[in-house]
Amino acid sequence: MPMKHFKNAQKQDVASLGIEGINAFLQDTGASDHAPAPIAYGFFRMEAGNPLEYTYSYDECKVILEGEMTIAEVDGESYDVSAGDVVYFSRGTSVVFSSKTSGLGFYCGQRKLGEL
């Protein structure tokens, strides 16, 4: 199928990452089946509470859709992001996600479905 449509995808439930004490949620909506260079896409939500540290093993782009987050590169820049902002993470980047309230982003990353 050359095209897929995900009606009201932004309203889907986003599963918890299951890390105790960290209010972070991520849900793949779908992915390509192009084996040499797969692309997964979906939603990430960060809520108030303890920060989430993550190191990317793939390239990813995130568009902030709602709310706010702070995204800080470990030993680098820190950005307060909100709806309409775009953030790119290259493979190997270590970041810390946090939020004073909550924020929702849509991501597209070069990885397989469900692979983090």
N, CA and C atoms as a LAMMPS dump frame, in Angstrom:
ITEM: TIMESTEP
0
ITEM: NUMBER OF ATOMS
348
ITEM: BOX BOUNDS ff ff ff
-5.0000000000000000e+02 5.0000000000000000e+02
-5.0000000000000000e+02 5.0000000000000000e+02
-5.0000000000000000e+02 5.0000000000000000e+02
ITEM: ATOMS id mol type element x y z
1 1 1 N 0.846 -1.166 0
2 1 2 C 0 0 0
3 1 3 C 0.896 1.236 0
4 2 1 N 0.78 2.083 -1.012
5 2 2 C 1.664 3.241 -1.127
6 2 3 C 1.353 4.38 -0.152
7 3 1 N 0.122 4.424 0.41
8 3 2 C -0.232 5.523 1.302
9 3 3 C -1.065 4.981 2.453
10 4 1 N -0.857 5.524 3.65
11 4 2 C -1.647 5.128 4.821
12 4 3 C -2.224 6.383 5.454
13 5 1 N -3.386 6.247 6.029
14 5 2 C -4.057 7.37 6.696
15 5 3 C -4.372 6.947 8.125
16 6 1 N -4.012 7.779 9.086
17 6 2 C -4.252 7.507 10.503
18 6 3 C -5.159 8.615 11.031
19 7 1 N -6.452 8.416 10.946
20 7 2 C -7.426 9.427 11.341
21 7 3 C -7.327 9.703 12.844
22 8 1 N -7.296 10.976 13.198
23 8 2 C -7.237 11.414 14.592
24 8 3 C -6.078 10.791 15.369
25 9 1 N -4.974 10.566 14.726
26 9 2 C -3.822 9.909 15.359
27 9 3 C -3.342 10.65 16.595
28 10 1 N -3.441 11.96 16.601
29 10 2 C -2.96 12.746 17.736
30 10 3 C -3.76 12.445 19.005
31 11 1 N -4.943 11.883 18.866
32 11 2 C -5.794 11.56 20.018
33 11 3 C -5.565 10.143 20.546
34 12 1 N -4.687 9.365 19.911
35 12 2 C -4.473 7.981 20.355
36 12 3 C -3.875 7.946 21.756
37 13 1 N -4.141 6.867 22.477
38 13 2 C -3.497 6.659 23.77
39 13 3 C -2.016 6.412 23.535
40 14 1 N -1.193 7.032 24.349
41 14 2 C 0.252 6.878 24.231
42 14 3 C 0.711 6.083 25.451
43 15 1 N 1.334 4.937 25.21
44 15 2 C 1.72 4.019 26.285
45 15 3 C 2.877 4.566 27.121
46 16 1 N 2.835 4.265 28.394
47 16 2 C 3.932 4.635 29.29
48 16 3 C 5.196 3.897 28.883
49 17 1 N 6.338 4.545 29.057
50 17 2 C 7.611 3.859 28.83
51 17 3 C 7.89 2.845 29.938
52 18 1 N 7.118 2.917 31.011
53 18 2 C 7.24 1.935 32.081
54 18 3 C 8.476 2.093 32.945
55 19 1 N 8.983 3.31 33.03
56 19 2 C 10.152 3.582 33.86
57 19 3 C 9.638 4.185 35.163
58 20 1 N 9.818 3.476 36.248
59 20 2 C 9.27 3.912 37.525
60 20 3 C 9.727 5.327 37.886
61 21 1 N 8.748 6.154 38.28
62 21 2 C 9.038 7.514 38.708
63 21 3 C 9.187 8.526 37.589
64 22 1 N 9.078 8.081 36.331
65 22 2 C 9.237 8.994 35.189
66 22 3 C 7.956 8.971 34.364
67 23 1 N 7.344 10.139 34.192
68 23 2 C 6.084 10.263 33.461
69 23 3 C 6.345 10.524 31.984
70 24 1 N 6.881 9.516 31.3
71 24 2 C 7.189 9.616 29.867
72 24 3 C 6.413 8.53 29.129
73 25 1 N 5.884 8.905 27.969
74 25 2 C 5.007 8.025 27.208
75 25 3 C 5.431 8.056 25.746
76 26 1 N 5.419 6.898 25.086
77 26 2 C 5.824 6.819 23.683
78 26 3 C 5.033 5.71 23.011
79 27 1 N 4.515 6.003 21.821
80 27 2 C 3.737 5.008 21.08
81 27 3 C 4.01 5.148 19.596
82 28 1 N 4.59 4.114 18.984
83 28 2 C 4.746 4.113 17.531
84 28 3 C 3.36 4.007 16.904
85 29 1 N 3.097 4.855 15.928
86 29 2 C 1.853 4.79 15.167
87 29 3 C 2.033 3.841 13.988
88 30 1 N 3.227 3.844 13.414
89 30 2 C 3.51 2.984 12.279
90 30 3 C 4.966 3.067 11.896
91 31 1 N 5.311 2.374 10.806
92 31 2 C 6.687 2.368 10.315
93 31 3 C 6.706 1.909 8.87
94 32 1 N 7.772 2.273 8.186
95 32 2 C 7.968 1.784 6.821
96 32 3 C 8.483 0.354 6.894
97 33 1 N 8.412 -0.332 5.767
98 33 2 C 8.961 -1.689 5.722
99 33 3 C 10.207 -1.748 4.836
100 34 1 N 10.866 -0.613 4.695
101 34 2 C 12.072 -0.514 3.876
102 34 3 C 13.255 -0.972 4.736
103 35 1 N 13.658 -2.222 4.575
104 35 2 C 14.661 -2.851 5.455
105 35 3 C 15.98 -2.086 5.584
106 36 1 N 16.567 -1.574 4.503
107 36 2 C 17.862 -0.901 4.675
108 36 3 C 17.789 0.391 5.491
109 37 1 N 16.635 1.068 5.446
110 37 2 C 16.513 2.354 6.142
111 37 3 C 15.071 2.537 6.623
112 38 1 N 14.661 1.781 7.654
113 38 2 C 13.278 1.899 8.128
114 38 3 C 13.027 3.253 8.792
115 39 1 N 11.774 3.656 8.799
116 39 2 C 11.368 4.891 9.457
117 39 3 C 10.159 4.576 10.335
118 40 1 N 10.281 4.851 11.633
119 40 2 C 9.157 4.698 12.569
120 40 3 C 8.669 6.089 12.96
121 41 1 N 7.372 6.196 13.22
122 41 2 C 6.79 7.486 13.569
123 41 3 C 5.678 7.281 14.586
124 42 1 N 5.477 8.298 15.407
125 42 2 C 4.444 8.212 16.433
126 42 3 C 4.5 9.4 17.364
127 43 1 N 4.055 9.184 18.595
128 43 2 C 3.891 10.277 19.538
129 43 3 C 4.673 10.039 20.83
130 44 1 N 5.195 11.133 21.383
131 44 2 C 5.936 11.127 22.643
132 44 3 C 5.331 12.192 23.54
133 45 1 N 5.036 11.813 24.78
134 45 2 C 4.509 12.775 25.745
135 45 3 C 5.378 12.744 26.996
136 46 1 N 5.697 13.916 27.506
137 46 2 C 6.457 14.064 28.752
138 46 3 C 5.603 14.881 29.692
139 47 1 N 5.396 14.373 30.922
140 47 2 C 4.609 15.083 31.921
141 47 3 C 5.498 15.498 33.08
142 48 1 N 4.974 16.402 33.902
143 48 2 C 5.718 16.89 35.068
144 48 3 C 6.169 15.715 35.943
145 49 1 N 7.325 15.872 36.513
146 49 2 C 7.886 14.833 37.372
147 49 3 C 9.374 14.708 37.114
148 50 1 N 9.907 13.541 37.383
149 50 2 C 11.333 13.296 37.184
150 50 3 C 11.699 13.351 35.701
151 51 1 N 12.887 13.838 35.383
152 51 2 C 13.323 13.909 33.98
153 51 3 C 13.657 12.529 33.412
154 52 1 N 13.662 12.454 32.095
155 52 2 C 14.018 11.238 31.365
156 52 3 C 15.311 11.488 30.612
157 53 1 N 16.319 10.676 30.882
158 53 2 C 17.566 10.757 30.114
159 53 3 C 17.533 9.671 29.053
160 54 1 N 17.921 10.036 27.823
161 54 2 C 17.853 9.096 26.708
162 54 3 C 19.003 9.356 25.739
163 55 1 N 19.597 8.278 25.24
164 55 2 C 20.642 8.382 24.219
165 55 3 C 20.102 7.766 22.932
166 56 1 N 20.123 8.542 21.876
167 56 2 C 19.598 8.097 20.583
168 56 3 C 20.571 7.153 19.889
169 57 1 N 20.062 5.991 19.467
170 57 2 C 20.851 5.053 18.671
171 57 3 C 20.467 5.149 17.194
172 58 1 N 19.711 6.191 16.862
173 58 2 C 19.206 6.43 15.511
174 58 3 C 18.972 7.936 15.362
175 59 1 N 18.802 8.412 14.127
176 59 2 C 18.468 9.813 13.875
177 59 3 C 16.961 9.995 14.034
178 60 1 N 16.563 11.136 14.6
179 60 2 C 15.134 11.398 14.802
180 60 3 C 14.842 12.887 14.712
181 61 1 N 13.633 13.192 14.277
182 61 2 C 13.121 14.55 14.26
183 61 3 C 11.815 14.547 15.045
184 62 1 N 11.617 15.577 15.885
185 62 2 C 10.421 15.667 16.714
186 62 3 C 9.783 17.045 16.493
187 63 1 N 8.458 17.069 16.28
188 63 2 C 7.688 18.299 16.154
189 63 3 C 6.813 18.398 17.4
190 64 1 N 6.93 19.493 18.133
191 64 2 C 6.133 19.683 19.331
192 64 3 C 4.735 20.14 18.909
193 65 1 N 3.718 19.402 19.358
194 65 2 C 2.334 19.674 18.963
195 65 3 C 1.538 20.425 20.018
196 66 1 N 1.78 20.101 21.288
197 66 2 C 1.017 20.696 22.381
198 66 3 C 1.925 20.892 23.585
199 67 1 N 1.581 21.852 24.424
200 67 2 C 2.249 22.023 25.701
201 67 3 C 3.677 22.496 25.583
202 68 1 N 4.489 22.046 26.561
203 68 2 C 5.882 22.483 26.612
204 68 3 C 6.766 21.397 27.194
205 69 1 N 8.032 21.445 26.828
206 69 2 C 9.06 20.552 27.359
207 69 3 C 10.367 21.316 27.396
208 70 1 N 11.262 20.833 28.219
209 70 2 C 12.645 21.282 28.151
210 70 3 C 13.441 20.087 27.669
211 71 1 N 14.26 20.322 26.656
212 71 2 C 15.118 19.272 26.114
213 71 3 C 16.544 19.777 26.222
214 72 1 N 17.339 19.081 27.023
215 72 2 C 18.714 19.509 27.28
216 72 3 C 19.679 18.436 26.801
217 73 1 N 20.618 18.84 25.962
218 73 2 C 21.669 17.915 25.548
219 73 3 C 22.618 17.758 26.729
220 74 1 N 22.965 16.516 27.057
221 74 2 C 23.892 16.268 28.155
222 74 3 C 25.195 16.991 27.826
223 75 1 N 25.657 17.84 28.734
224 75 2 C 26.866 18.653 28.549
225 75 3 C 26.763 19.592 27.349
226 76 1 N 25.534 20.086 27.078
227 76 2 C 25.376 20.981 25.923
228 76 3 C 24.23 21.951 26.117
229 77 1 N 23.608 22.324 25.022
230 77 2 C 22.533 23.313 25.004
231 77 3 C 21.256 22.768 25.649
232 78 1 N 20.427 23.688 26.132
233 78 2 C 19.117 23.357 26.676
234 78 3 C 18.09 24.231 25.965
235 79 1 N 16.958 23.632 25.582
236 79 2 C 15.926 24.365 24.858
237 79 3 C 14.578 24.178 25.531
238 80 1 N 13.865 25.273 25.737
239 80 2 C 12.473 25.238 26.159
240 80 3 C 11.658 25.239 24.874
241 81 1 N 10.954 24.139 24.612
242 81 2 C 10.232 23.993 23.35
243 81 3 C 8.727 23.994 23.606
244 82 1 N 7.992 24.447 22.591
245 82 2 C 6.539 24.488 22.687
246 82 3 C 5.957 24.24 21.291
247 83 1 N 4.627 24.229 21.224
248 83 2 C 3.927 23.9 19.978
249 83 3 C 4.504 24.658 18.789
250 84 1 N 4.805 23.905 17.744
251 84 2 C 5.357 24.48 16.516
252 84 3 C 6.855 24.356 16.391
253 85 1 N 7.547 24.048 17.492
254 85 2 C 9.007 23.888 17.442
255 85 3 C 9.38 22.515 16.887
256 86 1 N 10.525 22.459 16.211
257 86 2 C 11.062 21.217 15.656
258 86 3 C 12.449 21 16.238
259 87 1 N 12.719 19.753 16.65
260 87 2 C 14.022 19.403 17.216
261 87 3 C 14.556 18.18 16.464
262 88 1 N 15.828 18.219 16.095
263 88 2 C 16.48 17.098 15.416
264 88 3 C 17.546 16.515 16.347
265 89 1 N 17.591 15.181 16.427
266 89 2 C 18.567 14.47 17.241
267 89 3 C 19.371 13.542 16.331
268 90 1 N 20.669 13.709 16.292
269 90 2 C 21.485 12.78 15.51
270 90 3 C 21.858 11.59 16.373
271 91 1 N 22.111 10.473 15.722
272 91 2 C 22.506 9.242 16.41
273 91 3 C 23.657 9.536 17.372
274 92 1 N 23.55 9.018 18.601
275 92 2 C 24.584 9.208 19.602
276 92 3 C 24.336 10.377 20.533
277 93 1 N 23.328 11.203 20.235
278 93 2 C 23.011 12.35 21.085
279 93 3 C 22.365 11.882 22.383
280 94 1 N 22.877 12.374 23.512
281 94 2 C 22.279 12.091 24.825
282 94 3 C 21.557 13.34 25.291
283 95 1 N 20.269 13.178 25.656
284 95 2 C 19.448 14.311 26.072
285 95 3 C 18.686 13.987 27.349
286 96 1 N 18.181 15.048 27.968
287 96 2 C 17.306 14.924 29.127
288 96 3 C 16.014 15.656 28.791
289 97 1 N 14.892 14.929 28.858
290 97 2 C 13.573 15.502 28.632
291 97 3 C 12.935 15.796 29.987
292 98 1 N 12.29 16.961 30.108
293 98 2 C 11.529 17.278 31.31
294 98 3 C 10.402 18.22 30.925
295 99 1 N 9.444 18.38 31.836
296 99 2 C 8.342 19.308 31.611
297 99 3 C 7.813 19.782 32.954
298 100 1 N 7.467 21.052 33.036
299 100 2 C 6.846 21.59 34.244
300 100 3 C 5.363 21.248 34.268
301 101 1 N 4.784 20.988 33.077
302 101 2 C 3.366 20.644 32.954
303 101 3 C 3.248 19.365 32.134
304 102 1 N 3.178 19.51 30.829
305 102 2 C 3.2 18.363 29.92
306 102 3 C 3.377 18.861 28.494
307 103 1 N 3.909 18.003 27.662
308 103 2 C 4.106 18.336 26.261
309 103 3 C 3.936 17.097 25.406
310 104 1 N 3.451 17.281 24.192
311 104 2 C 3.238 16.192 23.248
312 104 3 C 3.979 16.502 21.967
313 105 1 N 4.718 15.532 21.453
314 105 2 C 5.427 15.702 20.201
315 105 3 C 5.166 14.541 19.254
316 106 1 N 5.284 14.81 17.969
317 106 2 C 5.239 13.769 16.933
318 106 3 C 6.663 13.549 16.478
319 107 1 N 7.086 12.292 16.387
320 107 2 C 8.458 11.994 15.982
321 107 3 C 8.48 11.123 14.73
322 108 1 N 9.603 11.195 14.052
323 108 2 C 9.898 10.345 12.91
324 108 3 C 11.37 9.994 13.031
325 109 1 N 11.673 8.711 13.2
326 109 2 C 13.048 8.296 13.419
327 109 3 C 13.464 7.148 12.52
328 110 1 N 14.741 7.07 12.235
329 110 2 C 15.245 6.019 11.365
330 110 3 C 15.549 4.773 12.195
331 111 1 N 14.478 4.02 12.475
332 111 2 C 14.554 2.784 13.243
333 111 3 C 13.365 1.912 12.886
334 112 1 N 13.407 0.672 13.333
335 112 2 C 12.304 -0.251 13.106
336 112 3 C 11.171 0.008 14.095
337 113 1 N 9.981 -0.417 13.744
338 113 2 C 8.814 -0.316 14.608
339 113 3 C 9.114 -0.955 15.958
340 114 1 N 8.866 -0.216 17.042
341 114 2 C 9.038 -0.745 18.391
342 114 3 C 10.46 -0.845 18.882
343 115 1 N 11.427 -0.464 18.088
344 115 2 C 12.847 -0.563 18.467
345 115 3 C 13.299 0.766 19.048
346 116 1 N 13.814 0.734 20.288
347 116 2 C 14.301 1.977 20.902
348 116 3 C 15.759 1.887 21.215
